[in-house]
C-alpha cells in the first residue's frame, strides 16, 4: 500500500469550523457519505426541499465519473489519473474504480481544502501494485499541480485529467478554460480529459435553486450553458456520445421494465488529446 502525501504538515489534522455548513460535506451527504455533520444535513435538506432533484444530480455525477473511469481503464488502457478538485471521499472514488480493474493504476488527487486534507488518508489506500497520493494545491495553480503530480505519475505517459464538479466554482469562464488548457498542455498525446459540471438549459428549477444558494453567501457554484461546457473540449477528440446530460453518457444496461435515463442539469463528456 502506498500511503503518502505531498502536502506539508499533512500528519496534523487541519482546523475547520463544524458549526457552519460546508459545500463538500453537503455534497458528501447527498452522495450518502458519512463525513458530514448535522449542520450540513440541515443545509442539504433545506436545498433539497426547494429542489429535490439535487440528490439525483449529485449521484448521477458520481455515476458518470465511475462509468468514464471504467471506459478509460478497460477500453482506453489508461493507468494514470490526475483528479483535480476531488472533494471528500465517499463511494466509487477514482482509485477504487481504476484499481478495481487494473491494480497497477496510479492516482493523484488534488484539492486545497483543509476539510479534504483531513480525510486524505482515506484517498491514499492504494493497492500494492499501484500508487495514490494527495496534493494540497489550488486549482488556480496548474503549473504547481503538474509539478507535484509528477512525483507520483510519469507525465510522459498518457494520463486522464478529471475535473468533476469543480469548474463551476471558477467564476470567470475564460479563466476556467485557461486552467483546463494549462493542465492539458502538461500531458502528452493520448491523454484524456473528463469533465462534468452543472448546466443551464435543461432544468429551470435547478437553475433557480442554485442561483438562490449562490446568494446566501456560501461558496458559489455557477451553472453554465451546455455550449460552454462543450468548449472545454475544443481541440480534443470526443468519445461517443460526446457532451451530453450525464445520465445519457453510456448508461449501464438495466432491465426491460426500468425507465430510460432522463436528462438533468449536469452535462459531461470524455475526450482524447491528439
BANU-908360 format. One record per residue (C-alpha): residue in one letter; y, z, x; residue number from 1. Coordinates in Angstrom, 1 decimal, decimal comma. Layout:
N
atom r A; y Y; z Z; x X; k NUM
...
end
This chain:
274
atom r X; y 0,0; z 0,0; x 0,0; k 1
atom r X; y 3,5; z -0,9; x 1,2; k 2
atom r X; y 6,0; z 1,9; x 0,4; k 3
atom r X; y 9,3; z 1,4; x 2,0; k 4
atom r X; y 12,9; z 0,7; x 1,1; k 5
atom r X; y 15,9; z -0,8; x 2,9; k 6
atom r X; y 18,3; z 1,4; x 1,1; k 7
atom r X; y 19,9; z 4,0; x 3,3; k 8
atom r X; y 19,0; z 7,6; x 2,3; k 9
atom r X; y 16,5; z 6,4; x -0,2; k 10
atom r X; y 14,5; z 9,6; x 0,1; k 11
atom r X; y 17,2; z 11,6; x -1,6; k 12
atom r X; y 17,4; z 11,4; x -5,4; k 13
atom r X; y 20,8; z 10,0; x -6,4; k 14
atom r X; y 23,1; z 11,9; x -8,7; k 15
atom r X; y 23,8; z 10,4; x -12,1; k 16
atom r X; y 25,1; z 11,6; x -15,5; k 17
atom r X; y 22,3; z 12,0; x -18,0; k 18
atom r X; y 24,8; z 13,1; x -20,7; k 19
atom r X; y 26,2; z 9,5; x -21,0; k 20
atom r X; y 24,2; z 6,6; x -22,3; k 21
atom r X; y 23,2; z 4,1; x -19,6; k 22
atom r X; y 22,6; z 0,4; x -20,2; k 23
atom r X; y 19,5; z 0,3; x -18,0; k 24
atom r X; y 18,0; z 3,3; x -19,8; k 25
atom r X; y 18,8; z 1,9; x -23,2; k 26
atom r X; y 17,0; z -1,4; x -22,2; k 27
atom r X; y 14,1; z 0,7; x -20,9; k 28
atom r X; y 14,0; z 2,5; x -24,3; k 29
atom r X; y 13,9; z -0,8; x -26,2; k 30
atom r X; y 11,1; z -2,0; x -24,0; k 31
atom r X; y 9,0; z 1,1; x -24,8; k 32
atom r X; y 9,6; z 2,7; x -21,4; k 33
atom r X; y 9,9; z 6,4; x -20,8; k 34
atom r X; y 12,7; z 6,6; x -18,2; k 35
atom r X; y 15,4; z 7,4; x -20,7; k 36
atom r X; y 17,0; z 10,4; x -22,4; k 37
atom r X; y 17,9; z 11,5; x -25,9; k 38
atom r X; y 21,4; z 10,2; x -25,4; k 39
atom r X; y 20,0; z 6,7; x -24,5; k 40
atom r X; y 17,7; z 6,8; x -27,5; k 41
atom r X; y 20,6; z 7,6; x -29,8; k 42
atom r X; y 22,7; z 4,8; x -28,4; k 43
atom r X; y 19,8; z 2,4; x -28,6; k 44
atom r X; y 19,1; z 3,4; x -32,2; k 45
atom r X; y 22,8; z 3,0; x -33,1; k 46
atom r X; y 22,8; z -0,5; x -31,7; k 47
atom r X; y 19,5; z -1,5; x -33,4; k 48
atom r X; y 20,8; z 0,0; x -36,7; k 49
atom r X; y 23,6; z -2,6; x -36,5; k 50
atom r X; y 21,3; z -5,3; x -35,2; k 51
atom r X; y 17,6; z -4,6; x -35,4; k 52
atom r X; y 16,7; z -7,8; x -33,6; k 53
atom r X; y 17,8; z -6,3; x -30,2; k 54
atom r X; y 14,3; z -4,9; x -29,7; k 55
atom r X; y 12,8; z -8,3; x -30,2; k 56
atom r X; y 15,3; z -9,8; x -27,7; k 57
atom r X; y 14,5; z -7,2; x -25,1; k 58
atom r X; y 10,8; z -7,6; x -25,4; k 59
atom r X; y 11,0; z -11,4; x -25,6; k 60
atom r X; y 13,0; z -11,5; x -22,4; k 61
atom r X; y 10,3; z -9,4; x -20,7; k 62
atom r X; y 7,6; z -11,6; x -22,1; k 63
atom r X; y 9,3; z -14,7; x -20,8; k 64
atom r X; y 9,5; z -13,1; x -17,4; k 65
atom r X; y 5,8; z -12,4; x -17,5; k 66
atom r X; y 4,9; z -16,0; x -18,5; k 67
atom r X; y 7,2; z -17,6; x -16,0; k 68
atom r X; y 5,8; z -15,5; x -13,1; k 69
atom r X; y 2,2; z -16,4; x -14,2; k 70
atom r X; y 3,2; z -20,0; x -14,0; k 71
atom r X; y 4,8; z -19,6; x -10,6; k 72
atom r X; y 1,8; z -17,9; x -9,1; k 73
atom r X; y -1,1; z -19,7; x -10,9; k 74
atom r X; y 0,3; z -23,2; x -11,2; k 75
atom r X; y 3,1; z -23,5; x -8,6; k 76
atom r X; y 1,4; z -21,5; x -5,8; k 77
atom r X; y 4,4; z -19,2; x -5,2; k 78
atom r X; y 3,7; z -16,0; x -3,3; k 79
atom r X; y 7,2; z -14,6; x -2,7; k 80
atom r X; y 9,6; z -13,3; x -5,2; k 81
atom r X; y 13,3; z -12,1; x -5,0; k 82
atom r X; y 14,1; z -10,2; x -8,2; k 83
atom r X; y 17,8; z -9,5; x -8,4; k 84
atom r X; y 19,1; z -7,1; x -10,9; k 85
atom r X; y 15,6; z -5,7; x -11,6; k 86
atom r X; y 16,6; z -2,8; x -13,9; k 87
atom r X; y 14,3; z 0,2; x -14,5; k 88
atom r X; y 10,6; z -0,2; x -14,0; k 89
atom r X; y 8,7; z -0,5; x -17,3; k 90
atom r X; y 5,6; z -2,6; x -18,0; k 91
atom r X; y 4,8; z -6,0; x -16,5; k 92
atom r X; y 7,1; z -5,6; x -13,6; k 93
atom r X; y 7,3; z -8,6; x -11,3; k 94
atom r X; y 4,9; z -7,3; x -8,6; k 95
atom r X; y 2,4; z -6,2; x -11,2; k 96
atom r X; y 2,2; z -9,6; x -12,8; k 97
atom r X; y 2,3; z -11,6; x -9,5; k 98
atom r X; y -0,1; z -9,4; x -7,6; k 99
atom r X; y -2,5; z -9,2; x -10,6; k 100
atom r X; y -3,1; z -12,9; x -10,0; k 101
atom r X; y -2,5; z -13,1; x -6,2; k 102
atom r X; y -2,7; z -9,7; x -4,5; k 103
atom r X; y -1,1; z -11,1; x -1,3; k 104
atom r X; y 2,2; z -11,7; x -3,1; k 105
atom r X; y 5,4; z -10,2; x -1,6; k 106
atom r X; y 8,2; z -9,0; x -3,8; k 107
atom r X; y 11,7; z -7,8; x -3,1; k 108
atom r X; y 13,6; z -6,0; x -5,8; k 109
atom r X; y 17,4; z -5,8; x -5,7; k 110
atom r X; y 19,8; z -3,6; x -7,5; k 111
atom r X; y 22,6; z -1,2; x -6,6; k 112
atom r X; y 22,5; z 1,3; x -9,5; k 113
atom r X; y 21,6; z 4,9; x -8,4; k 114
atom r X; y 19,5; z 5,1; x -11,6; k 115
atom r X; y 17,3; z 2,3; x -10,3; k 116
atom r X; y 17,2; z 3,7; x -6,8; k 117
atom r X; y 15,9; z 7,0; x -8,1; k 118
atom r X; y 12,9; z 5,1; x -9,6; k 119
atom r X; y 12,5; z 2,7; x -6,7; k 120
atom r X; y 9,2; z 4,2; x -5,6; k 121
atom r X; y 7,6; z 3,0; x -8,9; k 122
atom r X; y 8,5; z -0,5; x -7,8; k 123
atom r X; y 7,0; z -0,2; x -4,4; k 124
atom r X; y 3,4; z 0,3; x -5,3; k 125
atom r X; y 2,1; z -2,8; x -3,7; k 126
atom r X; y -1,5; z -4,0; x -3,3; k 127
atom r X; y -2,8; z -3,5; x 0,3; k 128
atom r X; y -2,7; z -7,3; x 0,8; k 129
atom r X; y 0,9; z -7,8; x -0,3; k 130
atom r X; y 4,2; z -6,0; x 0,0; k 131
atom r X; y 7,1; z -4,8; x -2,1; k 132
atom r X; y 10,5; z -3,4; x -1,2; k 133
atom r X; y 13,7; z -2,3; x -2,9; k 134
atom r X; y 17,1; z -3,4; x -1,6; k 135
atom r X; y 20,2; z -1,4; x -2,6; k 136
atom r X; y 22,8; z -4,3; x -2,6; k 137
atom r X; y 25,3; z -5,5; x -5,1; k 138
atom r X; y 24,7; z -8,8; x -6,9; k 139
atom r X; y 28,1; z -9,8; x -5,7; k 140
atom r X; y 26,9; z -9,9; x -2,1; k 141
atom r X; y 24,5; z -12,8; x -1,9; k 142
atom r X; y 24,5; z -13,0; x 1,9; k 143
atom r X; y 23,6; z -9,3; x 2,3; k 144
atom r X; y 20,8; z -9,8; x -0,3; k 145
atom r X; y 19,3; z -12,6; x 1,6; k 146
atom r X; y 19,6; z -10,8; x 4,9; k 147
atom r X; y 17,9; z -7,7; x 3,5; k 148
atom r X; y 15,2; z -9,7; x 1,7; k 149
atom r X; y 14,3; z -11,5; x 5,0; k 150
atom r X; y 12,9; z -8,2; x 6,3; k 151
atom r X; y 10,1; z -8,5; x 3,8; k 152
atom r X; y 10,0; z -12,2; x 2,8; k 153
atom r X; y 9,7; z -15,2; x 5,0; k 154
atom r X; y 12,6; z -17,2; x 3,7; k 155
atom r X; y 11,5; z -20,4; x 5,4; k 156
atom r X; y 8,7; z -20,5; x 2,7; k 157
atom r X; y 9,2; z -21,2; x -1,0; k 158
atom r X; y 10,4; z -18,2; x -2,9; k 159
atom r X; y 11,1; z -17,5; x -6,6; k 160
atom r X; y 14,6; z -16,2; x -7,3; k 161
atom r X; y 14,5; z -14,2; x -10,5; k 162
atom r X; y 17,8; z -13,4; x -12,4; k 163
atom r X; y 16,6; z -11,8; x -15,7; k 164
atom r X; y 19,3; z -10,5; x -18,0; k 165
atom r X; y 21,8; z -9,9; x -15,1; k 166
atom r X; y 24,2; z -12,9; x -15,0; k 167
atom r X; y 25,7; z -11,8; x -18,4; k 168
atom r X; y 27,1; z -8,8; x -16,5; k 169
atom r X; y 29,3; z -11,1; x -14,4; k 170
atom r X; y 32,5; z -11,7; x -16,5; k 171
atom r X; y 33,7; z -14,7; x -14,7; k 172
atom r X; y 31,4; z -17,7; x -15,3; k 173
atom r X; y 32,4; z -19,6; x -12,2; k 174
atom r X; y 31,6; z -16,5; x -10,1; k 175
atom r X; y 28,2; z -16,2; x -11,7; k 176
atom r X; y 27,5; z -19,8; x -10,9; k 177
atom r X; y 28,7; z -19,3; x -7,3; k 178
atom r X; y 26,3; z -16,3; x -6,9; k 179
atom r X; y 23,4; z -18,4; x -8,1; k 180
atom r X; y 24,3; z -21,2; x -5,7; k 181
atom r X; y 24,7; z -19,0; x -2,7; k 182
atom r X; y 21,4; z -17,3; x -3,3; k 183
atom r X; y 19,6; z -20,6; x -3,7; k 184
atom r X; y 21,3; z -22,0; x -0,6; k 185
atom r X; y 19,4; z -19,4; x 1,4; k 186
atom r X; y 16,0; z -20,5; x 0,0; k 187
atom r X; y 14,0; z -23,6; x 1,1; k 188
atom r X; y 12,9; z -26,7; x -0,8; k 189
atom r X; y 10,1; z -25,8; x -3,1; k 190
atom r X; y 11,6; z -22,6; x -4,2; k 191
atom r X; y 12,2; z -21,8; x -7,8; k 192
atom r X; y 15,0; z -20,3; x -10,0; k 193
atom r X; y 14,1; z -18,3; x -13,1; k 194
atom r X; y 17,0; z -17,3; x -15,4; k 195
atom r X; y 17,1; z -15,8; x -18,9; k 196
atom r X; y 20,2; z -14,4; x -20,5; k 197
atom r X; y 21,8; z -13,6; x -23,8; k 198
atom r X; y 23,2; z -16,7; x -25,5; k 199
atom r X; y 25,6; z -17,8; x -28,2; k 200
atom r X; y 25,0; z -20,3; x -30,9; k 201
atom r X; y 21,6; z -19,1; x -32,3; k 202
atom r X; y 22,2; z -15,6; x -33,9; k 203
atom r X; y 25,7; z -14,7; x -35,1; k 204
atom r X; y 24,6; z -11,2; x -36,0; k 205
atom r X; y 23,6; z -10,6; x -32,4; k 206
atom r X; y 26,9; z -12,0; x -31,2; k 207
atom r X; y 28,9; z -9,7; x -33,4; k 208
atom r X; y 26,7; z -6,7; x -32,3; k 209
atom r X; y 27,1; z -7,4; x -28,6; k 210
atom r X; y 30,9; z -8,1; x -28,9; k 211
atom r X; y 31,3; z -4,7; x -30,7; k 212
atom r X; y 29,2; z -3,0; x -28,0; k 213
atom r X; y 31,4; z -4,5; x -25,3; k 214
atom r X; y 34,5; z -3,0; x -27,0; k 215
atom r X; y 33,1; z 0,6; x -26,8; k 216
atom r X; y 33,9; z 0,9; x -23,1; k 217
atom r X; y 30,3; z 0,6; x -22,0; k 218
atom r X; y 29,4; z -1,8; x -19,1; k 219
atom r X; y 29,9; z -5,1; x -20,9; k 220
atom r X; y 27,4; z -7,9; x -21,1; k 221
atom r X; y 28,7; z -11,4; x -22,0; k 222
atom r X; y 26,7; z -13,8; x -24,1; k 223
atom r X; y 27,2; z -17,4; x -23,0; k 224
atom r X; y 26,8; z -20,8; x -24,7; k 225
atom r X; y 23,4; z -22,4; x -24,0; k 226
atom r X; y 25,1; z -25,2; x -22,1; k 227
atom r X; y 26,5; z -22,7; x -19,6; k 228
atom r X; y 23,0; z -21,2; x -19,1; k 229
atom r X; y 21,7; z -24,7; x -18,6; k 230
atom r X; y 24,3; z -25,3; x -15,9; k 231
atom r X; y 22,9; z -22,6; x -13,7; k 232
atom r X; y 20,0; z -25,1; x -13,1; k 233
atom r X; y 22,2; z -28,0; x -12,0; k 234
atom r X; y 20,6; z -30,0; x -9,2; k 235
atom r X; y 17,2; z -28,4; x -9,8; k 236
atom r X; y 14,0; z -29,9; x -11,3; k 237
atom r X; y 13,4; z -28,1; x -14,6; k 238
atom r X; y 9,9; z -27,1; x -15,6; k 239
atom r X; y 9,0; z -28,2; x -19,1; k 240
atom r X; y 10,2; z -27,4; x -21,8; k 241
atom r X; y 13,5; z -26,9; x -20,0; k 242
atom r X; y 16,1; z -24,3; x -21,0; k 243
atom r X; y 15,1; z -23,0; x -24,5; k 244
atom r X; y 15,1; z -19,8; x -26,5; k 245
atom r X; y 12,7; z -17,6; x -24,6; k 246
atom r X; y 10,0; z -17,2; x -27,3; k 247
atom r X; y 9,7; z -21,0; x -27,2; k 248
atom r X; y 9,1; z -21,3; x -23,4; k 249
atom r X; y 5,4; z -21,9; x -23,0; k 250
atom r X; y 4,3; z -19,4; x -25,7; k 251
atom r X; y 0,9; z -17,9; x -25,4; k 252
atom r X; y -1,7; z -19,1; x -27,8; k 253
atom r X; y -2,2; z -17,0; x -30,9; k 254
atom r X; y -4,4; z -17,0; x -33,9; k 255
atom r X; y -4,1; z -19,7; x -36,6; k 256
atom r X; y -2,5; z -17,1; x -39,0; k 257
atom r X; y 0,1; z -15,9; x -36,6; k 258
atom r X; y 3,7; z -17,0; x -37,2; k 259
atom r X; y 5,2; z -19,6; x -35,0; k 260
atom r X; y 7,6; z -18,3; x -32,4; k 261
atom r X; y 11,2; z -18,3; x -33,7; k 262
atom r X; y 14,3; z -18,9; x -31,7; k 263
atom r X; y 16,5; z -15,9; x -30,8; k 264
atom r X; y 19,8; z -15,4; x -28,9; k 265
atom r X; y 18,2; z -15,3; x -25,5; k 266
atom r X; y 17,7; z -18,5; x -23,5; k 267
atom r X; y 15,9; z -19,1; x -20,3; k 268
atom r X; y 14,2; z -21,6; x -18,0; k 269
atom r X; y 12,5; z -22,2; x -14,7; k 270
atom r X; y 13,3; z -24,9; x -12,2; k 271
atom r X; y 12,3; z -26,1; x -8,7; k 272
atom r X; y 14,6; z -26,6; x -5,8; k 273
atom r X; y 14,0; z -30,2; x -4,5; k 274
end
